[in-house]
Amino acid sequence: MRWSQMHIPTLRETPADAEAPSHRLLLRAGYVKQLMAGHYSLLPLAVRVRAKVVGIIREEMDAIGAQEFLLPTVHPAEVWQRSGRWETMGEEMFRLKDRRGAELALGMTHEEIFSTLAADLSSYRQLPQIWYQFQTKFRDEPRPKAGLMRTREFTMKDAYSFDLAGEGLDTAFERHRAAYLRIFTRLGIPAIPVEASSGAMGGSTSTEFMCPAEVGEDFVVHCPACGYAANIEKATSRLSPTEDEAGRPAPERFDTPGVRTIDDLATGFGAAAERQIKTLVQVLDERLTLILLRGDHALAEQKLIDATGASTVRPARPEEIQAVLGALPGSLGAVGVTSLPILADESLRGRRAMFTGANTDGVHLRGVDVERDITVGQWADLREAAAGEPCAHCGEPLQVRKAIEVGHIFKLGQKYSQAFGLTVQDAAGAPVTLVMGSYGIGVERAMAAAIECHHDDKGIAWPVSIAPFAAAVVVAQPKDAETAKAGEEVYQQLLAAGVEVIVDDRDERLGVKFADVELVGIPLRITVGKRGLAEGVVELTSRATGETERVPVAEAAQRVRQVLGAAR
């Protein structure tokens, strides 16, 4: 490929609305162009990288016996209604009607559609099965951002396993887990497997693969001592023992004018945050519910969803709260409340001499015995684990890091099999409901994550495994006949040696060419110039290290192959 003929619209200025490094560099290096919010055109360089990513994933999926499919992206509503997710997917699902008025959706994922195909399985002899595809997914993200990391249209490798029993699912899950670790290693992404919530996917167990990065939207709780790792939506920690004061016969009211926050009560009335009951009013599936936490703890909303099975969760509005409790936020509490369901975090179990709102503006209670004075309907782990808290497994301090989710695998169990009636006959001829697993990797997000891990102030520094070209031949003086001829010869040598190479034959200043090769992120640069040719050498420069070596012209292709082989 010749640079002069390839569409690589590099930019000298950073687009103002691009914040993540990968977003800035993909735009500046001519890989993508935005059509509208959340929708990007992939230009030739990006298509080459995407093909490498897909190729690596495909090789590892095929290695565990998976079979590739390609399913439609437009789905009939009744398939999603059958699983119950037509309603629960909410506004993130793109919905439309055809000319006959039939309700349709653009596929967010394909559990339902693969389930319709699995209905063809009839005997245990056909199991296990692992099916996968690379297909476009559509999600109406409310806030698409960070370039290819959060879009409304993207490619996913989604895979599905079908087994006779839980033991088979366990095996499939572990095979995918190992394959994912190999995939991310080959992509140059340092992915950490962490415990995670299954969310709307359902099922009993899930593992996310998280790439540490400052631009990540997720938080990973990690213990360096024992290796425990979990998404903050799932993470737990061990709380330090708390000594409560002796209990009072009954809660005591006291005036707290102007108190609106946990800090206000702690500062003005000596009620330490860990001795306060934080009362949140949430609307779960359109029903007002009181959520109780310790004053110094934050609610992990996904834990609330997992604990209750709620499809929709939102904070109650002030007018809704006042109509039921008689007070505004800042003076709320659950003492004596029997008209609303109450969920309490486990950290409050058995606590005495606590402070909480009295459901009268400007009034609080002291001396609250949680289990005596509050009618808790459900206890659950609802709080976010925090940095510095003891690890639940070994007691050492936890760390919290920002990360990008690059993959997610689920044990779905029989959630979809039951909805779609997926049964086979076992060895005795009895019907058995299949168990399923689901396994996803976002292709373009993986590209962005790789850039987050491999870039500098000059641009992208792709791993060799997914670079658009392994090498770039830069002709320093293209108008000089001898130099141009030598550059062409080196280029042809590399092609003959099987190296993916582009030759920069443009009539541009050498500094511009160097800057573009560095910006685009090509791992090796071979500079062919009059000065070097006078000594019979070309210069070989590593994008990753910046080191340059002089190589005889006749040995250039061999040396490039050696360097690339060592880098893979």
Secondary structure as a PSIPRED ss2 file (coil, helix, strand):
# PSIPRED VFORMAT (PSIPRED V4.0)

   1 M C   1.000  0.000  0.000
   2 R E   0.000  0.000  1.000
   3 W H   0.000  1.000  0.000
   4 S H   0.000  1.000  0.000
   5 Q H   0.000  1.000  0.000
   6 M C   1.000  0.000  0.000
   7 H C   1.000  0.000  0.000
   8 I C   1.000  0.000  0.000
   9 P C   1.000  0.000  0.000
  10 T C   1.000  0.000  0.000
  11 L C   1.000  0.000  0.000
  12 R C   1.000  0.000  0.000
  13 E C   1.000  0.000  0.000
  14 T C   1.000  0.000  0.000
  15 P C   1.000  0.000  0.000
  16 A C   1.000  0.000  0.000
  17 D C   1.000  0.000  0.000
  18 A C   1.000  0.000  0.000
  19 E C   1.000  0.000  0.000
  20 A C   1.000  0.000  0.000
  21 P H   0.000  1.000  0.000
  22 S H   0.000  1.000  0.000
  23 H H   0.000  1.000  0.000
  24 R H   0.000  1.000  0.000
  25 L H   0.000  1.000  0.000
  26 L H   0.000  1.000  0.000
  27 L H   0.000  1.000  0.000
  28 R H   0.000  1.000  0.000
  29 A C   1.000  0.000  0.000
  30 G C   1.000  0.000  0.000
  31 Y C   1.000  0.000  0.000
  32 V E   0.000  0.000  1.000
  33 K E   0.000  0.000  1.000
  34 Q E   0.000  0.000  1.000
  35 L E   0.000  0.000  1.000
  36 M E   0.000  0.000  1.000
  37 A C   1.000  0.000  0.000
  38 G C   1.000  0.000  0.000
  39 H E   0.000  0.000  1.000
  40 Y E   0.000  0.000  1.000
  41 S E   0.000  0.000  1.000
  42 L E   0.000  0.000  1.000
  43 L C   1.000  0.000  0.000
  44 P H   0.000  1.000  0.000
  45 L H   0.000  1.000  0.000
  46 A H   0.000  1.000  0.000
  47 V H   0.000  1.000  0.000
  48 R H   0.000  1.000  0.000
  49 V H   0.000  1.000  0.000
  50 R H   0.000  1.000  0.000
  51 A H   0.000  1.000  0.000
  52 K H   0.000  1.000  0.000
  53 V H   0.000  1.000  0.000
  54 V H   0.000  1.000  0.000
  55 G H   0.000  1.000  0.000
  56 I H   0.000  1.000  0.000
  57 I H   0.000  1.000  0.000
  58 R H   0.000  1.000  0.000
  59 E H   0.000  1.000  0.000
  60 E H   0.000  1.000  0.000
  61 M H   0.000  1.000  0.000
  62 D H   0.000  1.000  0.000
  63 A H   0.000  1.000  0.000
  64 I C   1.000  0.000  0.000
  65 G C   1.000  0.000  0.000
  66 A C   1.000  0.000  0.000
  67 Q E   0.000  0.000  1.000
  68 E E   0.000  0.000  1.000
  69 F C   1.000  0.000  0.000
  70 L C   1.000  0.000  0.000
  71 L C   1.000  0.000  0.000
  72 P C   1.000  0.000  0.000
  73 T C   1.000  0.000  0.000
  74 V E   0.000  0.000  1.000
  75 H E   0.000  0.000  1.000
  76 P E   0.000  0.000  1.000
  77 A H   0.000  1.000  0.000
  78 E H   0.000  1.000  0.000
  79 V H   0.000  1.000  0.000
  80 W H   0.000  1.000  0.000
  81 Q H   0.000  1.000  0.000
  82 R H   0.000  1.000  0.000
  83 S H   0.000  1.000  0.000
  84 G C   1.000  0.000  0.000
  85 R H   0.000  1.000  0.000
  86 W H   0.000  1.000  0.000
  87 E H   0.000  1.000  0.000
  88 T H   0.000  1.000  0.000
  89 M C   1.000  0.000  0.000
  90 G H   0.000  1.000  0.000
  91 E H   0.000  1.000  0.000
  92 E H   0.000  1.000  0.000
  93 M C   1.000  0.000  0.000
  94 F C   1.000  0.000  0.000
  95 R E   0.000  0.000  1.000
  96 L E   0.000  0.000  1.000
  97 K E   0.000  0.000  1.000
  98 D C   1.000  0.000  0.000
  99 R C   1.000  0.000  0.000
 100 R C   1.000  0.000  0.000
 101 G C   1.000  0.000  0.000
 102 A C   1.000  0.000  0.000
 103 E E   0.000  0.000  1.000
 104 L E   0.000  0.000  1.000
 105 A E   0.000  0.000  1.000
 106 L E   0.000  0.000  1.000
 107 G C   1.000  0.000  0.000
 108 M C   1.000  0.000  0.000
 109 T C   1.000  0.000  0.000
 110 H C   1.000  0.000  0.000
 111 E H   0.000  1.000  0.000
 112 E H   0.000  1.000  0.000
 113 I H   0.000  1.000  0.000
 114 F H   0.000  1.000  0.000
 115 S H   0.000  1.000  0.000
 116 T H   0.000  1.000  0.000
 117 L H   0.000  1.000  0.000
 118 A H   0.000  1.000  0.000
 119 A C   1.000  0.000  0.000
 120 D C   1.000  0.000  0.000
 121 L C   1.000  0.000  0.000
 122 S C   1.000  0.000  0.000
 123 S E   0.000  0.000  1.000
 124 Y H   0.000  1.000  0.000
 125 R H   0.000  1.000  0.000
 126 Q H   0.000  1.000  0.000
 127 L C   1.000  0.000  0.000
 128 P C   1.000  0.000  0.000
 129 Q E   0.000  0.000  1.000
 130 I E   0.000  0.000  1.000
 131 W E   0.000  0.000  1.000
 132 Y E   0.000  0.000  1.000
 133 Q E   0.000  0.000  1.000
 134 F E   0.000  0.000  1.000
 135 Q E   0.000  0.000  1.000
 136 T E   0.000  0.000  1.000
 137 K E   0.000  0.000  1.000
 138 F E   0.000  0.000  1.000
 139 R C   1.000  0.000  0.000
 140 D C   1.000  0.000  0.000
 141 E C   1.000  0.000  0.000
 142 P C   1.000  0.000  0.000
 143 R C   1.000  0.000  0.000
 144 P C   1.000  0.000  0.000
 145 K E   0.000  0.000  1.000
 146 A C   1.000  0.000  0.000
 147 G H   0.000  1.000  0.000
 148 L H   0.000  1.000  0.000
 149 M H   0.000  1.000  0.000
 150 R E   0.000  0.000  1.000
 151 T C   1.000  0.000  0.000
 152 R C   1.000  0.000  0.000
 153 E E   0.000  0.000  1.000
 154 F E   0.000  0.000  1.000
 155 T E   0.000  0.000  1.000
 156 M E   0.000  0.000  1.000
 157 K E   0.000  0.000  1.000
 158 D E   0.000  0.000  1.000
 159 A E   0.000  0.000  1.000
 160 Y E   0.000  0.000  1.000
 161 S E   0.000  0.000  1.000
 162 F E   0.000  0.000  1.000
 163 D E   0.000  0.000  1.000
 164 L C   1.000  0.000  0.000
 165 A C   1.000  0.000  0.000
 166 G H   0.000  1.000  0.000
 167 E H   0.000  1.000  0.000
 168 G H   0.000  1.000  0.000
 169 L H   0.000  1.000  0.000
 170 D H   0.000  1.000  0.000
 171 T H   0.000  1.000  0.000
 172 A H   0.000  1.000  0.000
 173 F H   0.000  1.000  0.000
 174 E H   0.000  1.000  0.000
 175 R H   0.000  1.000  0.000
 176 H H   0.000  1.000  0.000
 177 R H   0.000  1.000  0.000
 178 A H   0.000  1.000  0.000
 179 A H   0.000  1.000  0.000
 180 Y H   0.000  1.000  0.000
 181 L H   0.000  1.000  0.000
 182 R H   0.000  1.000  0.000
 183 I H   0.000  1.000  0.000
 184 F H   0.000  1.000  0.000
 185 T H   0.000  1.000  0.000
 186 R H   0.000  1.000  0.000
 187 L H   0.000  1.000  0.000
 188 G C   1.000  0.000  0.000
 189 I C   1.000  0.000  0.000
 190 P C   1.000  0.000  0.000
 191 A C   1.000  0.000  0.000
 192 I E   0.000  0.000  1.000
 193 P E   0.000  0.000  1.000
 194 V E   0.000  0.000  1.000
 195 E E   0.000  0.000  1.000
 196 A C   1.000  0.000  0.000
 197 S C   1.000  0.000  0.000
 198 S C   1.000  0.000  0.000
 199 G H   0.000  1.000  0.000
 200 A H   0.000  1.000  0.000
 201 M H   0.000  1.000  0.000
 202 G C   1.000  0.000  0.000
 203 G C   1.000  0.000  0.000
 204 S C   1.000  0.000  0.000
 205 T E   0.000  0.000  1.000
 206 S E   0.000  0.000  1.000
 207 T E   0.000  0.000  1.000
 208 E E   0.000  0.000  1.000
 209 F E   0.000  0.000  1.000
 210 M E   0.000  0.000  1.000
 211 C E   0.000  0.000  1.000
 212 P E   0.000  0.000  1.000
 213 A C   1.000  0.000  0.000
 214 E C   1.000  0.000  0.000
 215 V C   1.000  0.000  0.000
 216 G C   1.000  0.000  0.000
 217 E C   1.000  0.000  0.000
 218 D E   0.000  0.000  1.000
 219 F E   0.000  0.000  1.000
 220 V E   0.000  0.000  1.000
 221 V E   0.000  0.000  1.000
 222 H E   0.000  0.000  1.000
 223 C C   1.000  0.000  0.000
 224 P C   1.000  0.000  0.000
 225 A C   1.000  0.000  0.000
 226 C C   1.000  0.000  0.000
 227 G C   1.000  0.000  0.000
 228 Y C   1.000  0.000  0.000
 229 A E   0.000  0.000  1.000
 230 A E   0.000  0.000  1.000
 231 N E   0.000  0.000  1.000
 232 I C   1.000  0.000  0.000
 233 E C   1.000  0.000  0.000
 234 K C   1.000  0.000  0.000
 235 A C   1.000  0.000  0.000
 236 T C   1.000  0.000  0.000
 237 S C   1.000  0.000  0.000
 238 R C   1.000  0.000  0.000
 239 L C   1.000  0.000  0.000
 240 S C   1.000  0.000  0.000
 241 P C   1.000  0.000  0.000
 242 T C   1.000  0.000  0.000
 243 E C   1.000  0.000  0.000
 244 D C   1.000  0.000  0.000
 245 E C   1.000  0.000  0.000
 246 A C   1.000  0.000  0.000
 247 G C   1.000  0.000  0.000
 248 R C   1.000  0.000  0.000
 249 P C   1.000  0.000  0.000
 250 A C   1.000  0.000  0.000
 251 P C   1.000  0.000  0.000
 252 E E   0.000  0.000  1.000
 253 R E   0.000  0.000  1.000
 254 F E   0.000  0.000  1.000
 255 D E   0.000  0.000  1.000
 256 T C   1.000  0.000  0.000
 257 P C   1.000  0.000  0.000
 258 G C   1.000  0.000  0.000
 259 V C   1.000  0.000  0.000
 260 R C   1.000  0.000  0.000
 261 T C   1.000  0.000  0.000
 262 I H   0.000  1.000  0.000
 263 D H   0.000  1.000  0.000
 264 D H   0.000  1.000  0.000
 265 L H   0.000  1.000  0.000
 266 A H   0.000  1.000  0.000
 267 T H   0.000  1.000  0.000
 268 G H   0.000  1.000  0.000
 269 F H   0.000  1.000  0.000
 270 G C   1.000  0.000  0.000
 271 A C   1.000  0.000  0.000
 272 A C   1.000  0.000  0.000
 273 A H   0.000  1.000  0.000
 274 E H   0.000  1.000  0.000
 275 R H   0.000  1.000  0.000
 276 Q E   0.000  0.000  1.000
 277 I E   0.000  0.000  1.000
 278 K E   0.000  0.000  1.000
 279 T E   0.000  0.000  1.000
 280 L E   0.000  0.000  1.000
 281 V E   0.000  0.000  1.000
 282 Q E   0.000  0.000  1.000
 283 V E   0.000  0.000  1.000
 284 L E   0.000  0.000  1.000
 285 D C   1.000  0.000  0.000
 286 E C   1.000  0.000  0.000
 287 R E   0.000  0.000  1.000
 288 L E   0.000  0.000  1.000
 289 T E   0.000  0.000  1.000
 290 L E   0.000  0.000  1.000
 291 I E   0.000  0.000  1.000
 292 L E   0.000  0.000  1.000
 293 L E   0.000  0.000  1.000
 294 R E   0.000  0.000  1.000
 295 G C   1.000  0.000  0.000
 296 D C   1.000  0.000  0.000
 297 H C   1.000  0.000  0.000
 298 A C   1.000  0.000  0.000
 299 L E   0.000  0.000  1.000
 300 A C   1.000  0.000  0.000
 301 E H   0.000  1.000  0.000
 302 Q H   0.000  1.000  0.000
 303 K H   0.000  1.000  0.000
 304 L H   0.000  1.000  0.000
 305 I H   0.000  1.000  0.000
 306 D H   0.000  1.000  0.000
 307 A H   0.000  1.000  0.000
 308 T H   0.000  1.000  0.000
 309 G C   1.000  0.000  0.000
 310 A C   1.000  0.000  0.000
 311 S C   1.000  0.000  0.000
 312 T C   1.000  0.000  0.000
 313 V E   0.000  0.000  1.000
 314 R E   0.000  0.000  1.000
 315 P E   0.000  0.000  1.000
 316 A C   1.000  0.000  0.000
 317 R C   1.000  0.000  0.000
 318 P H   0.000  1.000  0.000
 319 E H   0.000  1.000  0.000
 320 E H   0.000  1.000  0.000
 321 I H   0.000  1.000  0.000
 322 Q H   0.000  1.000  0.000
 323 A H   0.000  1.000  0.000
 324 V H   0.000  1.000  0.000
 325 L H   0.000  1.000  0.000
 326 G C   1.000  0.000  0.000
 327 A C   1.000  0.000  0.000
 328 L C   1.000  0.000  0.000
 329 P C   1.000  0.000  0.000
 330 G C   1.000  0.000  0.000
 331 S C   1.000  0.000  0.000
 332 L C   1.000  0.000  0.000
 333 G C   1.000  0.000  0.000
 334 A C   1.000  0.000  0.000
 335 V C   1.000  0.000  0.000
 336 G C   1.000  0.000  0.000
 337 V C   1.000  0.000  0.000
 338 T C   1.000  0.000  0.000
 339 S C   1.000  0.000  0.000
 340 L C   1.000  0.000  0.000
 341 P C   1.000  0.000  0.000
 342 I E   0.000  0.000  1.000
 343 L E   0.000  0.000  1.000
 344 A E   0.000  0.000  1.000
 345 D E   0.000  0.000  1.000
 346 E H   0.000  1.000  0.000
 347 S H   0.000  1.000  0.000
 348 L H   0.000  1.000  0.000
 349 R C   1.000  0.000  0.000
 350 G C   1.000  0.000  0.000
 351 R C   1.000  0.000  0.000
 352 R C   1.000  0.000  0.000
 353 A C   1.000  0.000  0.000
 354 M E   0.000  0.000  1.000
 355 F E   0.000  0.000  1.000
 356 T E   0.000  0.000  1.000
 357 G E   0.000  0.000  1.000
 358 A E   0.000  0.000  1.000
 359 N E   0.000  0.000  1.000
 360 T E   0.000  0.000  1.000
 361 D C   1.000  0.000  0.000
 362 G C   1.000  0.000  0.000
 363 V E   0.000  0.000  1.000
 364 H E   0.000  0.000  1.000
 365 L E   0.000  0.000  1.000
 366 R E   0.000  0.000  1.000
 367 G E   0.000  0.000  1.000
 368 V E   0.000  0.000  1.000
 369 D C   1.000  0.000  0.000
 370 V H   0.000  1.000  0.000
 371 E H   0.000  1.000  0.000
 372 R H   0.000  1.000  0.000
 373 D H   0.000  1.000  0.000
 374 I C   1.000  0.000  0.000
 375 T C   1.000  0.000  0.000
 376 V C   1.000  0.000  0.000
 377 G C   1.000  0.000  0.000
 378 Q E   0.000  0.000  1.000
 379 W E   0.000  0.000  1.000
 380 A E   0.000  0.000  1.000
 381 D C   1.000  0.000  0.000
 382 L C   1.000  0.000  0.000
 383 R E   0.000  0.000  1.000
 384 E C   1.000  0.000  0.000
 385 A C   1.000  0.000  0.000
 386 A C   1.000  0.000  0.000
 387 A C   1.000  0.000  0.000
 388 G C   1.000  0.000  0.000
 389 E C   1.000  0.000  0.000
 390 P E   0.000  0.000  1.000
 391 C C   1.000  0.000  0.000
 392 A C   1.000  0.000  0.000
 393 H C   1.000  0.000  0.000
 394 C C   1.000  0.000  0.000
 395 G C   1.000  0.000  0.000
 396 E C   1.000  0.000  0.000
 397 P E   0.000  0.000  1.000
 398 L C   1.000  0.000  0.000
 399 Q E   0.000  0.000  1.000
 400 V E   0.000  0.000  1.000
 401 R E   0.000  0.000  1.000
 402 K E   0.000  0.000  1.000
 403 A E   0.000  0.000  1.000
 404 I E   0.000  0.000  1.000
 405 E E   0.000  0.000  1.000
 406 V E   0.000  0.000  1.000
 407 G E   0.000  0.000  1.000
 408 H E   0.000  0.000  1.000
 409 I E   0.000  0.000  1.000
 410 F E   0.000  0.000  1.000
 411 K E   0.000  0.000  1.000
 412 L E   0.000  0.000  1.000
 413 G E   0.000  0.000  1.000
 414 Q C   1.000  0.000  0.000
 415 K H   0.000  1.000  0.000
 416 Y H   0.000  1.000  0.000
 417 S H   0.000  1.000  0.000
 418 Q H   0.000  1.000  0.000
 419 A H   0.000  1.000  0.000
 420 F H   0.000  1.000  0.000
 421 G C   1.000  0.000  0.000
 422 L C   1.000  0.000  0.000
 423 T E   0.000  0.000  1.000
 424 V E   0.000  0.000  1.000
 425 Q E   0.000  0.000  1.000
 426 D C   1.000  0.000  0.000
 427 A C   1.000  0.000  0.000
 428 A C   1.000  0.000  0.000
 429 G C   1.000  0.000  0.000
 430 A C   1.000  0.000  0.000
 431 P E   0.000  0.000  1.000
 432 V E   0.000  0.000  1.000
 433 T E   0.000  0.000  1.000
 434 L C   1.000  0.000  0.000
 435 V E   0.000  0.000  1.000
 436 M E   0.000  0.000  1.000
 437 G E   0.000  0.000  1.000
 438 S E   0.000  0.000  1.000
 439 Y E   0.000  0.000  1.000
 440 G E   0.000  0.000  1.000
 441 I E   0.000  0.000  1.000
 442 G E   0.000  0.000  1.000
 443 V H   0.000  1.000  0.000
 444 E H   0.000  1.000  0.000
 445 R H   0.000  1.000  0.000
 446 A H   0.000  1.000  0.000
 447 M H   0.000  1.000  0.000
 448 A H   0.000  1.000  0.000
 449 A H   0.000  1.000  0.000
 450 A H   0.000  1.000  0.000
 451 I H   0.000  1.000  0.000
 452 E H   0.000  1.000  0.000
 453 C H   0.000  1.000  0.000
 454 H C   1.000  0.000  0.000
 455 H E   0.000  0.000  1.000
 456 D E   0.000  0.000  1.000
 457 D C   1.000  0.000  0.000
 458 K C   1.000  0.000  0.000
 459 G E   0.000  0.000  1.000
 460 I E   0.000  0.000  1.000
 461 A C   1.000  0.000  0.000
 462 W C   1.000  0.000  0.000
 463 P C   1.000  0.000  0.000
 464 V H   0.000  1.000  0.000
 465 S H   0.000  1.000  0.000
 466 I H   0.000  1.000  0.000
 467 A C   1.000  0.000  0.000
 468 P C   1.000  0.000  0.000
 469 F C   1.000  0.000  0.000
 470 A C   1.000  0.000  0.000
 471 A E   0.000  0.000  1.000
 472 A E   0.000  0.000  1.000
 473 V E   0.000  0.000  1.000
 474 V E   0.000  0.000  1.000
 475 V E   0.000  0.000  1.000
 476 A C   1.000  0.000  0.000
 477 Q C   1.000  0.000  0.000
 478 P C   1.000  0.000  0.000
 479 K C   1.000  0.000  0.000
 480 D C   1.000  0.000  0.000
 481 A H   0.000  1.000  0.000
 482 E H   0.000  1.000  0.000
 483 T H   0.000  1.000  0.000
 484 A H   0.000  1.000  0.000
 485 K H   0.000  1.000  0.000
 486 A H   0.000  1.000  0.000
 487 G H   0.000  1.000  0.000
 488 E H   0.000  1.000  0.000
 489 E H   0.000  1.000  0.000
 490 V H   0.000  1.000  0.000
 491 Y H   0.000  1.000  0.000
 492 Q H   0.000  1.000  0.000
 493 Q H   0.000  1.000  0.000
 494 L H   0.000  1.000  0.000
 495 L H   0.000  1.000  0.000
 496 A H   0.000  1.000  0.000
 497 A C   1.000  0.000  0.000
 498 G C   1.000  0.000  0.000
 499 V C   1.000  0.000  0.000
 500 E C   1.000  0.000  0.000
 501 V E   0.000  0.000  1.000
 502 I E   0.000  0.000  1.000
 503 V E   0.000  0.000  1.000
 504 D E   0.000  0.000  1.000
 505 D C   1.000  0.000  0.000
 506 R C   1.000  0.000  0.000
 507 D C   1.000  0.000  0.000
 508 E C   1.000  0.000  0.000
 509 R C   1.000  0.000  0.000
 510 L H   0.000  1.000  0.000
 511 G H   0.000  1.000  0.000
 512 V H   0.000  1.000  0.000
 513 K H   0.000  1.000  0.000
 514 F H   0.000  1.000  0.000
 515 A H   0.000  1.000  0.000
 516 D H   0.000  1.000  0.000
 517 V H   0.000  1.000  0.000
 518 E H   0.000  1.000  0.000
 519 L H   0.000  1.000  0.000
 520 V H   0.000  1.000  0.000
 521 G C   1.000  0.000  0.000
 522 I C   1.000  0.000  0.000
 523 P C   1.000  0.000  0.000
 524 L E   0.000  0.000  1.000
 525 R E   0.000  0.000  1.000
 526 I E   0.000  0.000  1.000
 527 T E   0.000  0.000  1.000
 528 V E   0.000  0.000  1.000
 529 G C   1.000  0.000  0.000
 530 K H   0.000  1.000  0.000
 531 R H   0.000  1.000  0.000
 532 G H   0.000  1.000  0.000
 533 L H   0.000  1.000  0.000
 534 A H   0.000  1.000  0.000
 535 E C   1.000  0.000  0.000
 536 G C   1.000  0.000  0.000
 537 V E   0.000  0.000  1.000
 538 V E   0.000  0.000  1.000
 539 E E   0.000  0.000  1.000
 540 L E   0.000  0.000  1.000
 541 T E   0.000  0.000  1.000
 542 S E   0.000  0.000  1.000
 543 R C   1.000  0.000  0.000
 544 A C   1.000  0.000  0.000
 545 T C   1.000  0.000  0.000
 546 G C   1.000  0.000  0.000
 547 E C   1.000  0.000  0.000
 548 T E   0.000  0.000  1.000
 549 E E   0.000  0.000  1.000
 550 R E   0.000  0.000  1.000
 551 V E   0.000  0.000  1.000
 552 P E   0.000  0.000  1.000
 553 V H   0.000  1.000  0.000
 554 A H   0.000  1.000  0.000
 555 E H   0.000  1.000  0.000
 556 A H   0.000  1.000  0.000
 557 A H   0.000  1.000  0.000
 558 Q H   0.000  1.000  0.000
 559 R H   0.000  1.000  0.000
 560 V H   0.000  1.000  0.000
 561 R H   0.000  1.000  0.000
 562 Q H   0.000  1.000  0.000
 563 V H   0.000  1.000  0.000
 564 L H   0.000  1.000  0.000
 565 G H   0.000  1.000  0.000
 566 A H   0.000  1.000  0.000
 567 A H   0.000  1.000  0.000
 568 R C   1.000  0.000  0.000
